């Protein structure tokens, strides 16, 4: 792990635990057991660090979606379920940071949301085309509906986060919803 990766990991952890505004560069240097000078040799200021943490989060989201999409050993329906589970889990795990970003650094939040939505739309287009070509989706299911469902998974409310049980229920509901998009080929 590079020095920058270590810094991003610790900064993320502290931001989640204490809040973006509460964490200082001193806190980050202390948590890493490095001097502030060493920290500032890698990252010039707290704003740059926050930008890097946000971009790193975006990269993780995009790479994970891409990795799921590249899996050839699962059906398209299973792929949609894996994508849904990932989006819901990612959104819940990062909810507090994303909300803080939205409230304190709106431009970064907008960029993160844009990156997430762009990645989802980029992946859903080809999946939809393949499912439509294979006539696996119900006629009433169009590309806009599919996009709406998956983009909506990025929107979790604070009251949805109160337990792992609720998180698992959301995943189960998303799987049922996805099953409902497909024609029933069993006679």
KOLVO-471196 format. One line per 2 residues: number of its first residue (from 1); for each residue x, y negated, z negated of N, C-alpha, C, O. Coordinates in Angstrom, 2 decimals, always signed. Layout:
N
NUM> X,Y,Z,X,Y,Z,X,Y,Z,X,Y,Z  ...
REM end
This chain:
187
1> +0.85,+1.18,+0.00,+0.00,+0.00,+0.00,+0.90,-1.24,+0.00,+1.83,-1.34,-0.80  +0.61,-2.16,+0.88,+1.40,-3.39,+0.97,+1.05,-4.33,-0.18,+0.04,-4.14,-0.86
3> +1.88,-5.31,-0.39,+1.64,-6.31,-1.45,+0.29,-7.00,-1.21,-0.49,-7.19,-2.15  +0.03,-7.37,+0.05,-1.24,-8.04,+0.36,-2.42,-7.13,+0.05,-3.41,-7.59,-0.52
5> -2.33,-5.87,+0.41,-3.43,-4.93,+0.11,-3.65,-4.81,-1.40,-4.80,-4.76,-1.85  -2.57,-4.78,-2.17,-2.69,-4.73,-3.63,-3.40,-5.98,-4.15,-4.28,-5.91,-5.00
7> -2.99,-7.13,-3.62,-3.59,-8.39,-4.04,-5.08,-8.42,-3.70,-5.90,-8.81,-4.53  -5.42,-8.00,-2.49,-6.84,-7.99,-2.09,-7.65,-7.06,-2.97,-8.77,-7.39,-3.37
9> -7.10,-5.90,-3.27,-7.81,-4.93,-4.11,-8.07,-5.49,-5.51,-9.18,-5.38,-6.03  -7.05,-6.09,-6.10,-7.20,-6.65,-7.45,-8.14,-7.86,-7.42,-9.00,-8.00,-8.29
11> -7.99,-8.71,-6.42,-8.87,-9.88,-6.32,-10.32,-9.44,-6.19,-11.20,-9.98,-6.86  -10.57,-8.46,-5.34,-11.94,-7.93,-5.19,-12.48,-7.47,-6.53,-13.58,-7.84,-6.94
13> -11.70,-6.66,-7.21,-12.13,-6.10,-8.50,-12.46,-7.23,-9.49,-13.49,-7.20,-10.16  -11.59,-8.21,-9.56,-11.82,-9.33,-10.49,-13.02,-10.17,-10.08,-13.81,-10.60,-10.92
15> -13.17,-10.41,-8.78,-14.33,-11.17,-8.30,-15.63,-10.46,-8.67,-16.59,-11.10,-9.10  -15.65,-9.14,-8.51,-16.86,-8.38,-8.84,-17.14,-8.44,-10.34,-18.29,-8.59,-10.75
17> -16.08,-8.32,-11.15,-16.25,-8.25,-12.60,-16.56,-9.61,-13.23,-17.41,-9.72,-14.11  -15.86,-10.65,-12.76,-15.92,-11.94,-13.46,-16.59,-13.04,-12.67,-16.96,-14.08,-13.22
19> -16.74,-12.84,-11.37,-17.31,-13.88,-10.53,-16.23,-14.65,-9.81,-15.14,-14.86,-10.34  -16.53,-15.07,-8.61,-15.57,-15.75,-7.76,-15.02,-17.01,-8.43,-13.81,-17.24,-8.45
21> -15.92,-17.82,-8.98,-15.49,-19.10,-9.56,-14.65,-18.91,-10.83,-13.81,-19.75,-11.15  -14.88,-17.81,-11.55,-14.21,-17.59,-12.83,-12.78,-17.08,-12.69,-11.98,-17.21,-13.61
23> -12.45,-16.50,-11.55,-11.14,-15.88,-11.37,-10.14,-16.91,-10.84,-10.38,-17.58,-9.84  -9.03,-17.02,-11.53,-7.97,-17.94,-11.11,-6.82,-17.15,-10.48,-6.76,-15.93,-10.60
25> -5.94,-17.85,-9.83,-4.75,-17.21,-9.27,-3.89,-16.66,-10.42,-3.23,-15.64,-10.25  -3.90,-17.33,-11.58,-3.19,-16.82,-12.76,-3.74,-15.45,-13.15,-2.97,-14.54,-13.46
27> -5.07,-15.31,-13.15,-5.70,-14.03,-13.50,-5.24,-12.92,-12.56,-4.95,-11.80,-12.98  -5.19,-13.26,-11.28,-4.80,-12.26,-10.28,-3.34,-11.87,-10.46,-3.00,-10.69,-10.45
29> -2.47,-12.86,-10.62,-1.04,-12.57,-10.83,-0.84,-11.73,-12.09,-0.07,-10.77,-12.09  -1.55,-12.09,-13.15,-1.43,-11.36,-14.42,-1.91,-9.91,-14.25,-1.25,-8.99,-14.74
31> -3.01,-9.70,-13.57,-3.53,-8.35,-13.35,-2.58,-7.49,-12.52,-2.52,-6.27,-12.70  -1.85,-8.14,-11.63,-0.88,-7.42,-10.79,+0.48,-7.29,-11.46,+1.36,-6.58,-10.97
33> +0.66,-7.98,-12.58,+1.95,-8.01,-13.29,+3.05,-8.57,-12.38,+4.16,-8.05,-12.32  +2.69,-9.66,-11.68,+3.66,-10.35,-10.84,+3.63,-11.83,-11.21,+2.70,-12.30,-11.87
35> +4.63,-12.54,-10.78,+4.65,-13.99,-11.04,+3.71,-14.71,-10.07,+3.37,-14.19,-9.01  +3.30,-15.91,-10.47,+2.48,-16.72,-9.56,+3.25,-17.03,-8.29,+2.68,-17.11,-7.20
37> +4.55,-17.22,-8.42,+5.38,-17.51,-7.25,+5.30,-16.35,-6.24,+5.16,-16.58,-5.04  +5.38,-15.13,-6.73,+5.27,-13.96,-5.85,+3.88,-13.93,-5.20,+3.76,-13.64,-4.01
39> +2.86,-14.23,-5.97,+1.49,-14.26,-5.43,+1.39,-15.33,-4.35,+0.85,-15.07,-3.27  +1.91,-16.53,-4.63,+1.82,-17.62,-3.66,+2.72,-17.41,-2.45,+2.51,-18.05,-1.41
41> +3.71,-16.54,-2.55,+4.52,-16.19,-1.38,+3.72,-15.33,-0.40,+4.03,-15.28,+0.80  +2.69,-14.65,-0.92,+1.86,-13.79,-0.08,+0.59,-14.50,+0.37,+0.16,-14.37,+1.51
43> -0.02,-15.25,-0.54,-1.28,-15.95,-0.27,-1.10,-17.39,-0.73,-0.69,-17.64,-1.86  -1.40,-18.34,+0.15,-1.09,-19.73,-0.16,-1.99,-20.38,-1.21,-1.55,-21.28,-1.93
45> -3.26,-19.93,-1.30,-4.17,-20.52,-2.30,-5.39,-19.62,-2.49,-5.57,-18.63,-1.79  -6.22,-20.01,-3.45,-7.39,-19.21,-3.79,-8.38,-19.14,-2.62,-9.01,-18.11,-2.40
47> -8.52,-20.22,-1.89,-9.44,-20.24,-0.75,-8.99,-19.25,+0.33,-9.80,-18.51,+0.88  -7.69,-19.25,+0.62,-7.17,-18.29,+1.60,-7.39,-16.86,+1.12,-7.74,-15.97,+1.90
49> -7.19,-16.65,-0.17,-7.40,-15.32,-0.73,-8.85,-14.88,-0.57,-9.11,-13.74,-0.19  -9.78,-15.76,-0.85,-11.20,-15.44,-0.71,-11.54,-15.13,+0.75,-12.32,-14.21,+1.02
51> -10.97,-15.88,+1.67,-11.18,-15.62,+3.09,-10.65,-14.23,+3.45,-11.31,-13.46,+4.15  -9.46,-13.90,+2.95,-8.86,-12.59,+3.24,-9.68,-11.45,+2.63,-9.85,-10.40,+3.25
53> -10.17,-11.65,+1.41,-11.01,-10.62,+0.77,-12.28,-10.41,+1.59,-12.69,-9.27,+1.81  -12.89,-11.49,+2.04,-14.12,-11.40,+2.83,-13.86,-10.72,+4.17,-14.63,-9.86,+4.60
55> -12.77,-11.09,+4.83,-12.42,-10.45,+6.11,-12.11,-8.97,+5.91,-12.46,-8.15,+6.76  -11.47,-8.64,+4.80,-11.17,-7.24,+4.50,-12.46,-6.44,+4.31,-12.59,-5.32,+4.80
57> -13.40,-7.02,+3.60,-14.71,-6.39,+3.39,-15.41,-6.16,+4.73,-15.99,-5.10,+4.97  -15.36,-7.16,+5.58,-15.95,-7.06,+6.91,-15.27,-5.95,+7.72,-15.94,-5.17,+8.40
59> -13.95,-5.89,+7.64,-13.21,-4.86,+8.38,-13.57,-3.45,+7.90,-13.71,-2.53,+8.70  -13.71,-3.31,+6.60,-14.10,-2.00,+6.04,-15.47,-1.60,+6.57,-15.67,-0.45,+6.96
61> -16.40,-2.54,+6.59,-17.75,-2.27,+7.08,-17.72,-1.84,+8.54,-18.31,-0.82,+8.90  -17.02,-2.60,+9.37,-16.97,-2.32,+10.81,-16.28,-0.99,+11.07,-16.76,-0.19,+11.88
63> -15.15,-0.74,+10.41,-14.41,+0.51,+10.62,-15.24,+1.71,+10.19,-15.26,+2.74,+10.87  -15.92,+1.59,+9.08,-16.74,+2.71,+8.59,-17.88,+3.03,+9.56,-18.14,+4.19,+9.84
65> -18.55,+1.99,+10.07,-19.60,+2.21,+11.07,-19.03,+2.88,+12.31,-19.61,+3.82,+12.85  -17.89,+2.38,+12.75,-17.23,+2.95,+13.94,-16.88,+4.42,+13.70,-17.10,+5.26,+14.58
67> -16.34,+4.73,+12.53,-15.97,+6.12,+12.23,-17.18,+7.04,+12.24,-17.11,+8.16,+12.75  -18.29,+6.58,+11.69,-19.52,+7.39,+11.71,-19.97,+7.57,+13.16,-20.33,+8.68,+13.56
69> -19.96,+6.51,+13.92,-20.42,+6.55,+15.30,-19.56,+7.48,+16.17,-20.05,+8.08,+17.12  -18.28,+7.59,+15.84,-17.37,+8.43,+16.63,-17.50,+9.92,+16.32,-16.91,+10.74,+17.03
71> -18.24,+10.26,+15.30,-18.39,+11.69,+14.96,-19.20,+12.39,+16.04,-20.32,+11.99,+16.35  -18.62,+13.42,+16.60,-19.28,+14.17,+17.67,-19.89,+15.47,+17.18,-20.58,+16.16,+17.93
73> -19.65,+15.82,+15.93,-20.12,+17.10,+15.40,-21.48,+17.00,+14.71,-21.89,+17.94,+14.02  -22.17,+15.88,+14.88,-23.49,+15.72,+14.28,-24.46,+15.21,+15.34,-24.06,+14.62,+16.34
75> -25.74,+15.46,+15.10,-26.76,+14.98,+16.04,-26.93,+13.47,+15.88,-26.46,+12.87,+14.92  -27.60,+12.88,+16.86,-27.85,+11.43,+16.79,-28.73,+11.09,+15.58,-28.56,+10.04,+14.96
77> -29.67,+11.97,+15.26,-30.52,+11.73,+14.09,-29.67,+11.75,+12.82,-29.82,+10.89,+11.96  -28.77,+12.73,+12.72,-27.88,+12.78,+11.55,-26.97,+11.55,+11.51,-26.68,+11.02,+10.44
79> -26.52,+11.12,+12.68,-25.67,+9.93,+12.76,-26.42,+8.71,+12.21,-25.86,+7.93,+11.45  -27.68,+8.55,+12.61,-28.48,+7.43,+12.10,-28.63,+7.52,+10.58,-28.59,+6.51,+9.89
81> -28.81,+8.72,+10.07,-28.94,+8.89,+8.62,-27.63,+8.55,+7.90,-27.65,+7.93,+6.84  -26.52,+8.96,+8.46,-25.22,+8.62,+7.87,-24.98,+7.11,+7.90,-24.48,+6.53,+6.94
83> -25.35,+6.48,+9.01,-25.20,+5.03,+9.13,-26.07,+4.33,+8.09,-25.62,+3.40,+7.42  -27.32,+4.78,+7.95,-28.22,+4.19,+6.97,-27.67,+4.34,+5.56,-27.67,+3.39,+4.78
85> -27.21,+5.54,+5.24,-26.67,+5.77,+3.90,-25.46,+4.88,+3.65,-25.33,+4.30,+2.57  -24.60,+4.77,+4.64,-23.42,+3.91,+4.47,-23.84,+2.45,+4.25,-23.36,+1.80,+3.32
87> -24.72,+1.93,+5.10,-25.11,+0.52,+4.98,-25.74,+0.26,+3.61,-25.40,-0.73,+2.95  -26.64,+1.13,+3.19,-27.30,+0.93,+1.89,-26.30,+1.01,+0.74,-26.35,+0.19,-0.17
89> -25.40,+1.98,+0.78,-24.41,+2.14,-0.28,-23.45,+0.95,-0.30,-23.16,+0.39,-1.36  -22.96,+0.57,+0.86,-22.04,-0.57,+0.97,-22.70,-1.84,+0.43,-22.09,-2.59,-0.33
91> -23.93,-2.07,+0.83,-24.64,-3.28,+0.42,-24.85,-3.30,-1.09,-24.68,-4.34,-1.73  -25.21,-2.16,-1.67,-25.41,-2.11,-3.12,-24.10,-2.28,-3.87,-24.03,-3.01,-4.85
93> -23.05,-1.59,-3.40,-21.76,-1.66,-4.10,-21.17,-3.07,-4.05,-20.46,-3.47,-4.96  -21.46,-3.81,-3.01,-20.87,-5.14,-2.84,-21.87,-6.26,-3.06,-21.58,-7.42,-2.76
95> -23.03,-5.93,-3.57,-24.12,-6.90,-3.72,-23.71,-8.15,-4.50,-23.92,-9.27,-4.04  -23.12,-7.95,-5.67,-22.80,-9.10,-6.52,-21.80,-10.03,-5.85,-21.95,-11.25,-5.90
97> -20.78,-9.46,-5.22,-19.80,-10.29,-4.52,-20.46,-11.04,-3.37,-20.24,-12.24,-3.20  -21.28,-10.34,-2.59,-21.95,-10.96,-1.44,-22.88,-12.08,-1.90,-22.94,-13.13,-1.27
99> -23.59,-11.86,-3.00,-24.48,-12.91,-3.53,-23.68,-14.12,-4.01,-24.07,-15.26,-3.78  -22.56,-13.86,-4.69,-21.71,-14.97,-5.13,-21.19,-15.75,-3.93,-21.15,-16.98,-3.94
101> -20.78,-15.01,-2.92,-20.28,-15.64,-1.69,-21.38,-16.51,-1.08,-21.13,-17.64,-0.65  -22.59,-15.97,-1.04,-23.73,-16.70,-0.47,-23.98,-17.99,-1.24,-24.28,-19.03,-0.65
103> -23.85,-17.93,-2.55,-24.14,-19.09,-3.39,-23.01,-20.10,-3.48,-23.25,-21.28,-3.73  -21.76,-19.66,-3.29,-20.64,-20.56,-3.52,-19.81,-20.87,-2.27,-19.17,-21.92,-2.20
105> -19.83,-19.99,-1.30,-19.03,-20.17,-0.07,-19.88,-19.72,+1.11,-19.59,-18.72,+1.77  -20.92,-20.47,+1.36,-21.93,-20.07,+2.34,-21.36,-19.77,+3.73,-21.82,-18.85,+4.40
107> -20.37,-20.53,+4.17,-19.78,-20.29,+5.50,-19.17,-18.90,+5.58,-19.32,-18.20,+6.59  -18.47,-18.50,+4.52,-17.87,-17.15,+4.51,-18.96,-16.08,+4.49,-18.84,-15.04,+5.15
109> -20.01,-16.34,+3.73,-21.13,-15.39,+3.69,-21.77,-15.25,+5.07,-22.07,-14.13,+5.50  -21.99,-16.36,+5.75,-22.57,-16.33,+7.09,-21.68,-15.53,+8.04,-22.18,-14.72,+8.83
111> -20.37,-15.73,+7.96,-19.44,-14.98,+8.81,-19.49,-13.49,+8.51,-19.48,-12.68,+9.43  -19.54,-13.13,+7.23,-19.63,-11.73,+6.84,-20.92,-11.11,+7.35,-20.91,-10.02,+7.93
113> -22.02,-11.80,+7.15,-23.32,-11.30,+7.63,-23.33,-11.17,+9.15,-23.85,-10.20,+9.69  -22.76,-12.14,+9.84,-22.68,-12.09,+11.30,-21.86,-10.88,+11.76,-22.26,-10.16,+12.68
115> -20.72,-10.65,+11.11,-19.89,-9.49,+11.46,-20.64,-8.18,+11.24,-20.57,-7.27,+12.07  -21.35,-8.09,+10.13,-22.12,-6.88,+9.84,-23.21,-6.67,+10.90,-23.35,-5.57,+11.44
117> -23.96,-7.70,+11.18,-25.06,-7.59,+12.14,-24.53,-7.26,+13.54,-25.10,-6.43,+14.24  -23.44,-7.91,+13.92,-22.85,-7.63,+15.24,-22.41,-6.18,+15.34,-22.64,-5.53,+16.36
119> -21.78,-5.66,+14.29,-21.33,-4.26,+14.29,-22.52,-3.30,+14.39,-22.46,-2.31,+15.12  -23.58,-3.60,+13.66,-24.77,-2.73,+13.71,-25.38,-2.75,+15.11,-25.69,-1.70,+15.67
121> -25.56,-3.94,+15.66,-26.17,-4.05,+17.00,-25.31,-3.37,+18.06,-25.85,-2.74,+18.98  -24.01,-3.49,+17.94,-23.09,-2.87,+18.91,-23.21,-1.34,+18.88,-23.13,-0.69,+19.92
123> -23.40,-0.78,+17.72,-23.51,+0.67,+17.59,-24.91,+1.16,+17.94,-25.07,+2.21,+18.55  -25.93,+0.40,+17.57,-27.31,+0.84,+17.80,-27.67,+0.87,+19.29,-28.44,+1.73,+19.71
125> -27.13,-0.04,+20.08,-27.46,-0.07,+21.51,-27.22,+1.26,+22.20,-28.16,+1.82,+22.76  -25.99,+1.78,+22.19,-25.72,+3.06,+22.85,-26.47,+4.25,+22.22,-26.90,+5.16,+22.93
127> -26.63,+4.23,+20.90,-27.38,+5.32,+20.26,-28.82,+5.30,+20.76,-29.38,+6.33,+21.11  -29.41,+4.10,+20.78,-30.79,+3.98,+21.26,-30.90,+4.48,+22.71,-31.81,+5.23,+23.03
129> -29.98,+4.06,+23.56,-30.03,+4.46,+24.97,-29.96,+5.98,+25.11,-30.69,+6.56,+25.91  -29.10,+6.61,+24.35,-28.97,+8.07,+24.42,-30.24,+8.76,+23.91,-30.72,+9.71,+24.52
131> -30.77,+8.27,+22.81,-32.00,+8.86,+22.26,-33.17,+8.68,+23.22,-33.99,+9.59,+23.38  -33.25,+7.52,+23.86,-34.32,+7.25,+24.82,-34.16,+8.15,+26.05,-35.13,+8.71,+26.55
133> -32.93,+8.30,+26.52,-32.65,+9.14,+27.69,-33.02,+10.59,+27.42,-33.55,+11.28,+28.29  -32.75,+11.05,+26.20,-33.07,+12.43,+25.83,-34.52,+12.59,+25.38,-34.95,+13.69,+25.04
135> -35.27,+11.49,+25.39,-36.69,+11.47,+25.01,-36.92,+12.03,+23.60,-37.85,+12.81,+23.36  -36.06,+11.62,+22.69,-36.16,+12.08,+21.31,-36.92,+11.11,+20.42,-37.40,+11.49,+19.35
137> -37.04,+9.86,+20.84,-37.76,+8.87,+20.05,-39.22,+8.80,+20.45,-39.57,+9.02,+21.61  -40.07,+8.48,+19.49,-41.47,+8.24,+19.80,-41.56,+7.06,+20.77,-40.72,+6.16,+20.74
139> -42.57,+7.06,+21.60,-42.73,+5.99,+22.60,-42.83,+4.61,+21.97,-42.39,+3.62,+22.56  -43.41,+4.54,+20.78,-43.60,+3.24,+20.13,-42.29,+2.66,+19.57,-42.25,+1.50,+19.17
141> -41.25,+3.46,+19.53,-39.97,+3.00,+18.99,-39.16,+2.35,+20.10,-38.79,+2.99,+21.08  -38.89,+1.05,+19.93,-38.05,+0.36,+20.90,-36.76,-0.09,+20.23,-36.59,+0.07,+19.02
143> -35.86,-0.63,+21.02,-34.55,-1.04,+20.52,-34.67,-2.11,+19.43,-33.92,-2.09,+18.46  -35.61,-3.02,+19.59,-35.79,-4.08,+18.59,-36.20,-3.51,+17.23,-35.74,-3.97,+16.19
145> -37.07,-2.52,+17.25,-37.50,-1.89,+16.00,-36.33,-1.20,+15.32,-36.12,-1.34,+14.11  -35.56,-0.45,+16.09,-34.40,+0.24,+15.54,-33.41,-0.77,+14.95,-32.90,-0.56,+13.85
147> -33.14,-1.83,+15.67,-32.24,-2.87,+15.16,-32.79,-3.51,+13.89,-32.06,-3.72,+12.93  -34.08,-3.81,+13.89,-34.73,-4.42,+12.73,-34.57,-3.56,+11.48,-34.27,-4.07,+10.40
149> -34.75,-2.27,+11.64,-34.65,-1.34,+10.50,-33.24,-1.36,+9.93,-33.05,-1.50,+8.72  -32.25,-1.23,+10.80,-30.87,-1.13,+10.31,-30.32,-2.48,+9.83,-29.54,-2.52,+8.88
151> -30.70,-3.56,+10.47,-30.29,-4.87,+9.98,-30.92,-5.15,+8.61,-30.30,-5.76,+7.74  -32.14,-4.69,+8.44,-32.84,-4.87,+7.17,-32.18,-4.15,+6.02,-32.34,-4.54,+4.86
153> -31.44,-3.10,+6.31,-30.76,-2.35,+5.25,-29.64,-3.17,+4.60,-29.19,-2.84,+3.50  -29.20,-4.21,+5.27,-28.17,-5.10,+4.70,-28.77,-6.05,+3.68,-28.03,-6.76,+2.99
155> -30.08,-6.08,+3.57,-30.76,-7.02,+2.68,-31.30,-6.26,+1.47,-32.39,-5.68,+1.52  -30.54,-6.27,+0.40,-30.97,-5.62,-0.84,-31.25,-6.71,-1.85,-30.49,-7.67,-1.97
157> -32.32,-6.56,-2.57,-32.69,-7.53,-3.60,-32.07,-7.13,-4.93,-31.81,-5.95,-5.18  -31.85,-8.10,-5.78,-31.22,-7.85,-7.08,-32.00,-6.81,-7.89,-31.38,-5.97,-8.55
159> -33.32,-6.85,-7.86,-34.11,-5.91,-8.65,-34.06,-4.49,-8.12,-34.55,-3.57,-8.77  -33.46,-4.28,-6.95,-33.30,-2.93,-6.40,-32.04,-2.26,-6.92,-31.82,-1.07,-6.65
161> -31.22,-2.98,-7.65,-29.90,-2.48,-8.01,-29.82,-1.88,-9.40,-28.73,-1.51,-9.84  -30.92,-1.77,-10.10,-30.83,-1.44,-11.51,-30.45,-0.01,-11.84,-30.25,+0.29,-13.02
163> -30.34,+0.87,-10.88,-29.88,+2.22,-11.21,-29.46,+2.97,-9.96,-29.86,+2.65,-8.84  -28.64,+3.99,-10.20,-28.23,+4.86,-9.09,-29.45,+5.62,-8.57,-29.52,+5.97,-7.39
165> -30.40,+5.88,-9.46,-31.63,+6.57,-9.06,-32.35,+5.77,-7.98,-32.81,+6.34,-7.00  -32.46,+4.45,-8.17,-33.11,+3.60,-7.16,-32.33,+3.62,-5.86,-32.91,+3.62,-4.77
167> -31.00,+3.63,-5.95,-30.17,+3.67,-4.76,-30.42,+4.98,-4.00,-30.55,+4.97,-2.78  -30.48,+6.08,-4.72,-30.74,+7.37,-4.08,-32.13,+7.39,-3.47,-32.32,+7.96,-2.39
169> -33.10,+6.79,-4.13,-34.46,+6.73,-3.58,-34.50,+5.96,-2.28,-35.18,+6.35,-1.33  -33.74,+4.84,-2.22,-33.69,+4.06,-0.98,-33.08,+4.88,+0.16,-33.53,+4.80,+1.30
171> -32.07,+5.67,-0.15,-31.45,+6.52,+0.86,-32.45,+7.57,+1.34,-32.56,+7.83,+2.53  -33.17,+8.18,+0.41,-34.17,+9.19,+0.77,-35.28,+8.57,+1.62,-35.73,+9.17,+2.60
173> -35.71,+7.37,+1.26,-36.75,+6.69,+2.04,-36.25,+6.37,+3.43,-36.98,+6.52,+4.41  -34.99,+5.93,+3.54,-34.44,+5.62,+4.87,-34.38,+6.88,+5.73,-34.60,+6.81,+6.93
175> -34.07,+8.02,+5.13,-34.04,+9.28,+5.88,-35.43,+9.65,+6.38,-35.59,+10.11,+7.51  -36.43,+9.46,+5.53,-37.81,+9.72,+5.95,-38.23,+8.78,+7.08,-38.88,+9.19,+8.04
177> -37.85,+7.53,+6.95,-38.15,+6.53,+7.98,-37.50,+6.93,+9.31,-38.14,+6.86,+10.36  -36.26,+7.35,+9.25,-35.56,+7.78,+10.47,-36.24,+9.02,+11.06,-36.42,+9.10,+12.28
179> -36.61,+9.97,+10.22,-37.33,+11.16,+10.72,-38.59,+10.74,+11.45,-38.95,+11.35,+12.45  -39.27,+9.71,+10.95,-40.51,+9.24,+11.55,-40.35,+8.57,+12.91,-41.33,+8.37,+13.62
181> -39.12,+8.22,+13.27,-38.87,+7.60,+14.56,-38.82,+8.62,+15.70,-38.99,+8.28,+16.87  -38.59,+9.86,+15.33,-38.36,+10.89,+16.32,-39.64,+11.67,+16.64,-40.51,+11.85,+15.80
183> -39.70,+12.13,+17.91,-40.82,+12.98,+18.29,-40.63,+14.33,+17.61,-39.51,+14.77,+17.36  -41.73,+14.94,+17.34,-41.68,+16.26,+16.70,-41.53,+17.31,+17.81,-42.49,+17.59,+18.53
185> -40.34,+17.90,+17.94,-40.12,+18.86,+19.01,-40.45,+20.28,+18.58,-40.42,+21.21,+19.39  -40.78,+20.45,+17.32,-41.19,+21.78,+16.86,-42.68,+21.94,+17.13,-43.48,+21.08,+16.77
187> -43.04,+23.04,+17.75,-44.47,+23.26,+18.06,-45.06,+24.28,+17.14,-46.25,+24.60,+17.25
REM end
